[in-house]
Amino acid sequence: MIKAVIFDMDGVLIDSEIIYLNHMYEKLKLKYPQINREALFAVVGSTTKRTMEIVSDVIGEDVDSHTFQELYAGLWADCRPDYPSILRKEVPEILKELHRRGYQVALASSTSRAGIEDVLTSCGLKDDFDYIVSGEEFKESKPNPEIYLHTADTLKREPKECLVVEDSTYGIMAGHGAGMTVASIIDDRFGFDRSLADYSINGLWEVLDVLEELNSR
């Protein structure tokens, strides 16, 4: 029986990934006009380390860690999305409904702790989660399943008692690797591989349908 629901943040609670991708593309294009936007799709949902590798491939130059950190910081210095405007409108109600039905609710995102705090505070959601964790707190983030296993352990739940709500290839891999049931938001803009997801959903209200099906078995 599912007793806890663990959400990813970017692409699941907020439609931020297209904003980040376009911002990264426009910034990089100033220095590397040859860059291809579609080639950057692979960075969506990836770790900072993997993003460095992808950017190096896309621009056709090896980028060392120090140079990349400077470049990466510069990319986001003036990126300030209006998070409430890109919050999925059903999020506040779905979180309340999950609590009403007795589920534990957690957030496990590859985004930095500061980034998570910024989103949750501006959207008024900080008190709606029983546990919040950032991928930067682990040696390896998604697709490594550690972030999800840690979250389940903190909630005192077995992996089989957890439903993960994801969107990206790496996030789905992490949830699957943790031995959890995975529901993936359908988003065909970035070529995500959903083959390891147990369910594909069009919106967050469908999480309730998934839970009802799983818990009726």
N, C-alpha and C positions, 0 to 999 in steps of 0.2 A: 504493500500500500504506500502511495506517495504521501509524504507528510511535510515536505519542504519544497519550495520553488525557488530556484536560484537564477536570477536574471543577469545577463550581460547588460552593458549600458549603451555604448555607441551602436547605433543601428537597430537597437531593440527598444530602449526607452526614448531615445532622442534620435532624430534623423540627421545625424551630424556628419556621417562619413562622406557624403557627397560634398559637403562644405569644406571639410579638411582636404579632400582629394583635389578639389578645384583650386583651393588656396595654395597647396603644395605645388601643383602644376604651374600656376601663374608665377609663383616666386622662382621656381627652378628655371622656367623658360627665359627669365631675364638674363641669367648667366649661361644657360645651356639651351639655346634656341632650337637645337636639334631634337629636344626631348619629345617623346610620344606620350600623350595623355593616357591612352589605353594601357600602355606598358606599366603605368603606376597602379593599376587596379590591384596588383598583387600585394601592395602595402596595406590595403584595407583589412583591419583586424590582426595585423602582424605586430611582432615585437619591434622595439627600437633597433635591436641588433639585426633582425631580418630586414627591416626597412633600409638600413645602411647598405646591406648587400644588394637589395633590389635597386636602390638609387644608383649605386656604383655601376650596375649592369646597364641601367637605362641611359645614364649620361656617358657611358663608355670610358669611364676613368675609375681607377682604384681610389677609394676615399679612406684614409686612415681614420681611426676612432676619434682622435682629437679634432681633426678637420671636420668630421661629420657632426660632432657635438656642437661645434660653432655654427655650422650650416643649419643644423636642426633647430637650434635655439632661435636663429634668425628667421627661420620659416614661420615660427609661431608667435613671434614677438608682437605682431599686430593683428593676430587672428582672434577676434572676440565675438563668437557667435551669440546671438540672443537666444539663450537656451529655452526659455519658456515658449518662444515662438516655434521651436522645432521639437518640442515635447509631444509625443503621441498623445492625442487628446484623451484617450481612454486610460492612460497610466494611473492618475490619482484614484480613479474609481476601482480599477482592477486590483490595485494594491490593497485598498480598503476591503474589497470583497473577499480577497484571499485570506486576510486576517479574520474577517467575520466568519469564514468557513473553517477556521482553526488551523490554517497552514502557517508554517514558519516561512518568512520571506527574506531572502538575502540578495546581495548584489556582489558579483565577482567580475571585475572589469580589468582589462589590461592597461587601462588609462592610469596615469599617475594618481596618487592619493589627493594631491592638490586639485587636479582636474576633476576628480569625482566629487570632491567637496564643493567645488565651484558650481557644478551642474546641479547637485542635490539641493544646495542652499538657495540658488536662484530660482529653482522650480518648486521649492517648498516641500521636498520629499525626504528630507534627512531623517525624519522620525518614523518613516514608513517601512524601514527595514530592520530586521532583527540583528543583522550582521552585514557589514560592508568591508570589502577587502580589495586591495589593488595588486595587480600583477607585479608592480615594482618591488613588492615585499618578498618576492621569491627569486631564487637563482635563475629559474627559467619560467616564463609565463606561457600562455597558450601558444602552441597546441599541447604543451606539457599539461597533463591533467592535475598537477599538484594544487593549483589554485582551487579547483573544485573539490578535491579530496580534503584539503584543509578546511574548506567551508563546511562540508558535511560533518567533519570531525568536531568543529567548533559548535555546530548546531546539535551535536550528539545524535546524528542520524547516519544510518548505513547508506552507501551510495545508491542502493536499489530503492531507497525511500525518497530519493531526490529527483525532481524534474528540472532540467536545465532549459532555459529559453535563450537561444542564440540566433545569430544570423550569418556569421562569417565561417569560412572553411576551417580556419584555425580554432575558432571557438567550438564548432561542432566536433572537431577532432578531440578537443580537450574533454568535453562532456562525455563523449563516447568512450574515450580512454579511461575515464574515471569510473566507468561501469554504471553510468546514470542514464535515464531516459532523456532523450533530447528532442525538443520541439524547436524547429527552425522557422523564423520569420522568412517568408518568401521575398527575396529581393534579387531581381535578375539584372541589376545595373552593373554588377561587378564580376559576374561569372563565378559566383560562389559554388562550391561543390557541396550539395546537400545529401549526398548518397549515404552518409553515415547517420543522418538524422532519422529518428523513429517516426516523427511527425513533421509535416510541413504545414504551416498555418499562415493565413492572410492577415491576421491581426491579433492583438493580445487578448481580446475577449474569447478567442478560440482556445486559449489556455484552459479555461474553465471546462470546455467540452472534452479536452484531452484528459484532464484530471478525473472527470466523471467516468470516462471510459476506462481509464487505468484502474480506478478504485472500485469499479463494479465487477472486476474479474474475480 
